[in-house]
Amino acid sequence: MAAEGVRAAPGKVRRAVRRRLAASNPVLTVVIPVYNVAAYLPECLDSVLGQTLSELEVIAVDDGSTDSSPEILRDRARRDPRLRVITQANSGQGIARNVAAAQARGEFLTFCDADDTVPPRAYAHMIGVLRETGSDFVVGAARRVAAGKNLGVAFRDAHLVDRLGTTIEETPVAMQDIIACNRVVRTAFWVDRVPAYRGHIAYEDHVPGLAAYVRAERFDLLTNVTYNWRVREDNTSTGQQKANLENLLDRIAVKEEASELLLAEAPPAVYAAWVGRCLSVDFPPFLAHGLVGNDMYRNVLSATYRTFLDRASTETWLAVPQVNRLRGWLCAQGRWSDLAAVDERIETRGRLPRTEVRDGLVLAVREPSLADVPDELWQMSEQETGLIAAVRSVHSPAPGTVRISGFAAIRALDCSHEDPQTQAWLHDPSTGRTVPLSVEQYADPAANVWTSHLNASYDHAAFHVDVPASELGSNPDATWVLHLKASQQGVVREGTVHAAVEGSAGHHLRPVEVGSGSVTPALSGGLGLHLTVSPDNAGSGDELADAVLRDVELTDGTLVLTMESPDGRRPAALRHETTDLEPTYVEPAHLEPAYAEPVGDVEPGHVEPGGDVTRIGFGLADLPDGDLLLGTPDSLTVAPDLWRRLPVALTSGDPASGDPASDDLASGDLSVAVLVRRTRQLVLRLSRTVHS
């Protein structure tokens, strides 16, 4: 043990020396305002000081904390010289940021709230982008997290693709994202061009964030997540105080200040886009509180909506999501009972309504109780009805061929009555060459698992295209981007593919062998799904591990797994992840006899050479809702033919599934989605629909 300590000492010394050198000559200054966040602060500091970019100066401003936050800061500062602590009387987050930013020594500057965390490579990546582009600042995507769960990317439309060296005139959607902490800015630009944060007001980051967009010569928007934005379980953050009138008044005051800035410095089109942002993003969260608020709160909110509706042009108004347009108009009219009914529908059926197409326009189906509402409030925005597409797998079904499988549809259009007609082609931006592709479309209920839209069916959104490898040539510098166009009921949308189907092999893309070379598929923020050619074989990714899942099916009220492992070992249980993260175990209901049914030509009890096939059943009535992890003593993989079909959707109680509901399920249907997580962990996701 003593010898190990001696060997470890040089490493500790080297790390200490590196930290002192980094503190003396920082590349990046990180500002962290701190006020009574002892429960979150250690995790925040670990994430910032643990960055792959070590040349940091971290300035934490203790804003008069009364909990153990000061002790946490002092202890960490003693151990890491890159952390400097400033103490001040409680003055608010904005003033704390200003005090620290004025002392920044780094070439670059960023902010981090003390209850949030930063992905390990975020700062290195953003500074690398800025050094490449020369832009004034870069904005990464912020991921919302709550109780350890990923809630998705905030302001997603601003981060669908990488936009490098852009301007606010070219990319007004950037104004959707004006929070302080998911960006890195050149310190000189911040000091010279961005106004200081206001003190003693909520939402103090909005005006500086907006001014940075307007005054920058160029900025960068990234698809990469660079910030983990926590939703506090104790509901104590500024954004969680919207029920308070003072919070609403602060939001209004900040928006009026922003309006003056934009009218003075921005083109009319940018101002119009900002008004749309206010109606789409800033004020809708207050509507739910208006439903239960007093007359003063309601009157202020109604007056605010009337003001912004007067500021909105027709084009701006129609760019606001339909449900926000309808809810905002009802608020402006003081029709609170109608607004409550709309919100109840959203709660039960989701934000995306049932739609119909008339004269080439996609309209929400008018609710009978709102017959007097103007027609323009039912028109869906183009953003709401764009192309939605995702890759499911990329593999080789035959020598010399690459097959791309996925889903593509027009968002909000039901496929039950008319299938979307999909066209596809590959395009190499460097040469301008295009390769048309033949599309095969087919029905697959897993498409509805992918979209999770309750008011539209996408069963017929599944497709695959076969790409002859010979068409791609052998140039390793060529980049073949997949383009899709979907047509349905006279509505046409097109675009590229920027997502993988959740739970599918699309999250685990690997090179595909094609003759003497290989084709490598990849997803990137700028290009979307694209293929590159390599003359060397890189493997198809179809190698099997010790334990293999061959198939999953529902029969007679039983979930049946067909497994293969060399020595006949079987999974002992399905593991259920409960909300408190304490696992419970569900034992198989039908393990005896071990080989209850033949599998293909494998007789019960027979061991094939080199493998042992077993069918294992779990009674559906015994399984809880939620994600069930398949527990196995082996490293589990999924057989190639099943892997390419993930996610698989099965439903008990649906005659189309071939599995009539058992007595145990007579009161409802059980849906089973077989998914693979990004960690390659196999998941069986169960959910019940109870019939009244």
N, C-alpha and C positions, 0 to 999 in steps of 0.2 A: 504493500500500500504506500509506504514511504517513497519507494522508487518511482511509483506512478506519479506521486506529487512532484518529485524532482523533474520528471520528464515533462509534466504539464506546465511547470513554471515558465520556461522560455516562451511558450505560446501565449501565456497571460501577459508576459512582459511585452511581447511584440504587439499584442492588441492594445495595450495601454499606451505604447509609444505612438501607434498609428492614430489613436483617438486624440492624443495631444497635438499631433501634427495637423490633423483634420480640423481641430478646434481653432488652431492658429491661422489657418488659411482656408476657410470654408468656401465651397462652391455654392451651396444653397443654405439659406436661412429659413428655418421653420418656426412660425409663430404659433404658440398654443395658449390661448386665454383659459384660465382655470378658475372655476368657482364651484365649490362643493360638489366635486365629482369623484370622490375617493373610490367609489365602487367601480368606476370605469378607467381611471387615470393610469394605473399600472399597465393595462393592456394597450392603451394608447401610446404610452412612452416606449413600450417594448416594440411596437410596430414601427414607430418613427426612428428610434435609435438602432433598430435592427435592419434598416434598409441596406440594399446592396450598394447604394451610393453612400460611402462612409464619410465623405468630406462635408459634414453637416455642422451648422450652428443652430441649436435648438434654443429658442428663447421662450420660456414659460412665464406667463404673467399671472401671479396669484392675486386675484381680484378680491381680496378680503375674505377668503374662505374661512368658514367656521367649523369645518369637519377636519379629517386627517389629511386633506390634500397637501397642505404645506409640508408636513413631515414626509410624505411620499416624495415630493419634489426635492427636498433637501437630501434625503437618503440617496436618491438616484443621481443627483448632481455630484455627490461625493465620489460616486463610483464611475461616472462618465463625464469627463471635462467638456464634452461637447454641449452639455446642458447647462444653461445659465438661467437663474431664477430671479425675477423682478417681483417685488411685493408692493402692492398699493392698496389704498382704501377702496372699498367697493365702488366702482364707477361704471360698470357695464362692459359688455363684451367688445363693443366698438372701440371705446377709448383704450381698453387693454391692448387691442390689436394695433392701434395707432402708436402707442408708447413703444411697443416692441419693434414695429416696422421701422421706426425712426432710428433704431440702433442696429439695423441689419447690416452685416458686413459681406454677405454672400453676393455673388454676381446675380443669383436668382433668388426669388422670394416665393414662399407659399404659406398658407395658413392651414391649421388643423384644429378642429374642436376636440376638447379633452375627453369627450365621450365616444369618439369615433376611432377608427383605425385606418391604416394605409397598407395596401398590398406591398409585399417585400421589394418588388422591382419597380414600383410606380415612379419614384423620383428619378431614378436612372433613366428610365424610358422617356419620360417627358423632357428631361434636359437633353437627352440624345436627339429627340425630335427638334427641339429649338435650335440646337447647334447645326442641324442639317438644313432647316428651313429659314433661319434668321428671323422668325416671327417675333412679335412683341410678347406673346404669351401662348400657352397651350392649355386646352381644357380636356381632361379625360372624363370618362363616364363615372358617375357615382352610383354605387349599388346600395339599395336600401336593405338593411338587415334588422331582424327583430328576433330576440330569444334564440340567437344562433342560426336562424333560418334566412336564406336568401329570398328577398321579396321582388327581385328584379331591378333593372336599371331605371333610374329616374330620368325624366326628360329624354325618353328613348329616341324620339324623332330627331333630336339634335346629334345623336351618336350612331345613326344607322350605318354610316360609312365614314372613313377617314376623309377629312377635308383639310388639306394643308395649304398654308399661305392664302387663306381666304379673307374676305372682308364682310362687314355686316350688310353691305348692299347686296353682295352675292349670296350670302347665307343668313337671311334674317331669322331662320329657325334657331340660330344659336342663342337668341334672347330667351328661349325657353329655359336655358340653364344659366342662371346668374348667381348660384350659391358661391360662397367664398373659397371653399376648401379643396375642390377637385381640380385645381389648376396650378401651374407654375408660371410666374411672370418675371420678366427681367426687372431687377430692382430699380434700375435707372428709369425705366418706363413708368413703374408704379409711383415713384417719387415725383416725377415731372408731370405726369399726365392724368393721374387718377386722384379724385378727391378723397379726403380722409373719411373714415367711417363716422357717422353721426353718433353722438352719445345719447343715452337715456331714451332710446326708441327701439322697438322691435323691427326686424327685417332691415337692419342697418346695412346689410351687404348688397341690397338691390341696386341702389344708385351707383356705388363704385363699380359694381360688376357691369352695369349697363354702360357707364362712361368708358370703361376699358374697351368694350366692343366698338363703341362709336369712334373713339379717338385712336385706336390702333391702326397702323398702316396695314398690318397683316396679323392674323392669328390662326391657330390650328385647333381643329376638333378631332378627337380620337374615338374609336370604338372601344379601345382598351379600358377596362375598369381601373381607375387610379385612386378610388376612395370608397371606403365602407361607411355608409351614412346610417347611423343607428336610429331606430325608432325606440325610444326609451320605454321600458316596461312600466316605469312609475309616472309616465305622462307629465314630466316636468320641463321638457324642452320648450323653447319659444314657440315653435310651430304647433305644439299641442295645446296652446292656450287660446285657440280661436273662439271659444265660447265667451270669452271676456270682451266686453265692449271696447276697452282700452286697446286690446290687441287689434280689433277691427279698425279702430281709428288710426292706429299706427300704420297699418297696411295702406289705408287711404292716403295718409300724409306722405308716405314714401312714394306712392304711385303718382301723386300730384307733383312732387319734386322731379320724378323721372319724366313726367309729361313735359315739364318746362325745359328740361335738358334736351330732350329729343326734338321739340319744336324749334329750339334754337340752333341745334347742331346736326340734326340728321335729315336725310331726304324724306319726302312725304311717304314713300313706300315703306321705309323703315318704321316710321311712326305708326302707319296703319297696321303693320305686322305686330308692333308692340301692343296696340289696342286689342288685337286678337289674342295675344298672350294673356292679357289681363282677364279677358272673358273666358279663356280656355283653362288657365292655370291658377291665377292669383285669387279670384273671388269665389269660384265654385266651392272650395272647401268650407266657406262660411255659411253656405245655404242650409246645411243640415242643422247648424246651430240656430239659424234664424227660425227654423220650424218650432223650436222649443224656447226661443228667446222671448224677452219682454218686448213691449211696443217700441221702446226706444231703439233697441237693437234692430228690430225689423224695419223701422222707418229709415234708419241710417243706411242699412244694406239696400233697401229698395231704391232710395235716392241715388246711391252710388251706381247701381245698375242702370238707372235711367240716364245718368251722366255719361256712362261709357257706351250705352246704346246710341246716344246722340253722336258720339265721336266715331262710331264705326261706320265705314262705307259699306255698300252692299257686298263688295268682294270680301272685305274683312269679316263681315257678319257670316257669310256663307262658308268661310274657312274655319269657323269655330265648330268643334264637334257638335253634332245634332243634339245630343242629350244636354250638353251645357248651354246650347242656344235656347232650347225649350225651357230649361229650368231657370235660366237668367231672365227670360221674358216674363215668366210667371211671377218671379220675385219682383220685377219692376212694376208689374201690375198689382202687386199685393195679393195675389191669388194663392194664399198659403195652403189651403186645403187641397187645391189641384196639385201644387208642388209636392205635398205629402204623398198623394196618390202615385205620382210619377216616381218618387223615391222608393216607394214600397214595391213597385214593379221592378225597379233596378235591383233592389235587394234580393228579390226572388228569381229574376230571370236574367240579370246581368245588364251591363251598360249598352251593349249592342242590341238594338231592337230588331223585331221582325221587319223585313223590307219587301218592297215591290219595285218594279221598274216601269216607269211611264215616260214616254218620249225621250228615252235615252238617259233619264235621270233616275238615280237610286233614291227612293223615298222610304222613310220609316212609315210603317202602317199606322194610319191615324187612329188614335184612341177615341172611342165614341164619346167619352165625357169631355173631350177637348175639341169638339166639332167647330168651335168659333175661333180656334187658334189659326193665325195666318199660315198660308201654304209654305212660305219659306222656312218655317220652323220645323218642317218635316223632311226637308231635303238633306240627305247625308253629305257631309263634306267629302272632297276627293281623297283626303287623307284617310278617312274611315273606310273607303271602298277601294283602296289600292290593291295591287298584287301582293298576295301573301304566298311565300314559297320557302321550302326548306328541303335540305338534302337528307335522305334516309340512309343511303349506303352507296358506295362506289366499289365495284368489283368486276371480275372478268367472267362472264357466263360461258364464253367460248374463246378459243385461241384467237388472238389478234383483235379482240373486242373489249371495250370498257363500257360497262353499264352503269348509268347514273339513275338511281331511284329516289323518288321524293314525293312531295305534295305541292300542288300549285292551285290556287283558286283566287277569285275576287272576293275580298273581305266583305262580309255581311250579305253576300248573295247565296241563297239556299240552292244547293245542287240537286235537290230532290226532284225538281220539275224539269230542269234542263241542265245537262252536264256541261261544265266549262270545256271549251275547245282550246287545247293548249298547243302552241307552236314553240319550237326550241331551235337554237343555233349556237354554235361556238364562234367567238370572235377574238382574234389576236390584235390588241390595240397597236402593237408595234408595227405590224405590216398592213393592217386593215383587212386582212383576209377573213372570210366568213365561211363556216362549214354548216350547211343546213342539216338538221337531224330529224329523223322520223320518231314521232312520239306515240307510245302505246299507253292509253289510259285505261284504268280499271277501278272497280269499286273496292274499297277497304275501309271498314268502320274505324280503323286506327286513326284515320284523318280527323275524326271528331275528338279523339284523345289529344291530338296535336293542337287543335284550335281552342278547345274548351268553350266554344260559343254555344249557348243554350238555345238561341233563337234561329239558328241556321244549321243545316246539315251539310257536311263536306264529304260525304261518303265517296263521291266520284272524283275526288281531287287527286287520287293517287296516279302516278305516272312513272314510266321509265323510258330512257332513251339509250340506244346503243351507239357507241362512238367507234367507228373503225379506226384502229390505231394508225393505219397507213395514212389516213387523212391528216393526222397531226404532224407528219414529217418527223425529222430527227433533230431539229434545232433545239438545243436545251435552253436557249434564250426566249423561245416563244412561250407566250402565256395565253392559254385558251380559256376565255371567260364564258361561262354558260349564261345565255339570255333566254328569257321566257316571255311569251305573250299569251294571255288568257282572254277569251271572248265568251260572253254569256248574255243572252237577252239583249244584244245590241250594245252592251257595255264592254269596252276593251281596256285592258290594263297590261303594262309590260314592265320588265325590270330584270334585275339580276338576283341571285340567291345569296342571302347574307346570314342564314341561320341553318342549324341542324335540328332535325326533329328530336324533341326531348325524349330521352330513353332509347335512342336508336344508335346504330353503328355510325351514323353521321358525325357523332362526337369523337369518333376514334378512326379517322381516315388514315389509311396507310397506302404505300405504293402498291400498284397492281402490275403483275407481270404480264407483258404482252410480247411474246416471241423472245427476241434477244435483248430486249430492253424493258423498261418499266414506265408507267404513267403515274405521276404523283398528284393526287387531288389535295386541295387545300382550301380553307375558308379564310379570307382576309377582309379587314374592314373596308379597304379601298376598292378591291376588285370583286369581292364576293367569291362564290365557288369557281375555281379555275383549275386547269390541268396543265402540268408541265411534263416534258418528256425527258427521260434519262436513258442513255445507252446501256447502263448497267442494271442487271436485275437487283431489285431491292427486297424481293419477297412479297407474297400476296397477302400476308397477314392472316392466313387461314389455318395456321398451325394450332393443334389442339392441345390443351393442357390435360392434367391427369383425370379430372372429372369433367364430363361433357353433358350439358343439357341438350337433349335431342328434340323434345317437343313438349308443348303444354296444351292441355285440352280440358274441356268441361264435359262431364258425362254423369247422368243420374245423380245430380247434386254433389258431385265430387270433383275437386280440382286434381287432375292427374298429371304428374311429371314423369317424363321418360328420360332416365338418366343412364349414362354409361361411365364406368370407371374400371380400370384394369383389374382390381382385386375385389370387386363387388361391394366396396364400401358405399354406404348410402347416406344421404343427409339425415341427420337426427331430428331436425326440427326446422320450422320457419320461425324467424326471429322478428318480433313486432317492435318497432320503435314507437313508444308512447310519447305523449306530449312532454312528460317530465324526463324523457330520454332514458328512463329505466326500462331495459328490455324485459319482455315476457316471452315465454316459449310456448308454441303450439305444437303438440306432438302429432305425428301422422296418425290418421284414423284407420288406415287400411294397409298396414305393413305385412300382415300375414294372410295368405302365404306370401313369401318374398317375391315370387313371380306370378302375380295373380292372373295375368292375361298374356297371350302371345304378343310379341311385337314383330310385325312382319313375318319372316319365316323362323323367328327365334322361338323355340318351344319353351313353356314355363320351366324354369329351373336350369335351362341350358345355358352354358357359357360359350359364347363365340370365341374363336381364337383371337387373342389380343384384346378382348373386351368383354364386359359383362353388362348386359342391358337389364334395367330394372324399371318397373312401373310402380310409382309410389303415389298413394292417394291421400287427400286431405278433405275431410267433410266440410262443405261450405258453411254449414250452420255453426261450426265451431270456430270459424276464422273471424277475427275482428277486422273492422275497417282500417284502412291506412296502408302503409308500406310494410311488406313482409320481406325480409332479407333471407335468401336461401342459405341456411347453414350447412356447411359440408367440411369434412376434414381435409379435403383435397383443394388444390387450386382449381376453381370452377371456370370453365369457359362455356360458350354457347356454340353449338354446331353451326357451320357456315350457312346452311340453308335457313336456319331459324334466325341467326344473327342478322341476316340481310332483311328479314321481315319485321324486325323489331321497330317500333313497339307493336305488339300483338294485342288486339282488343277482343275479349270474349265476354259474352253476356249470358247469364243463366236466367231463364224465364222468357227469353226471346225465341219464338218459334224458328226464326231464321238461323239461330245458332245450332239448331238440332238438339237442344237440351231443354226440354220442358221443365218448368219450375217444379222443384220437389215440394213435398209438404212443408218442409222447414222454411222454404222461401216463398210460400204462397202469398204472403203479404207484400212482396216486392221483388225487384230484380237485383242481382248482384253483378256488377261489372268488374272484370279483371283485366288490367292492363299489364302486360309483361314488358318491363323496361330494363334498360341497362344504364346505370348512372355514369357520369363522367369519370368516376373512379373505377369503372368497369365492374362494379358490384351489381349483381342481378337483383331486381326488385319485382315483386308481385304486388301491384297496387290495387286494393279492393275498395269498392264504394257501393253502398246500397241505395237504391231508390225505393222508398216506401210508398205504396199506393194507398190512397184514402178509401 
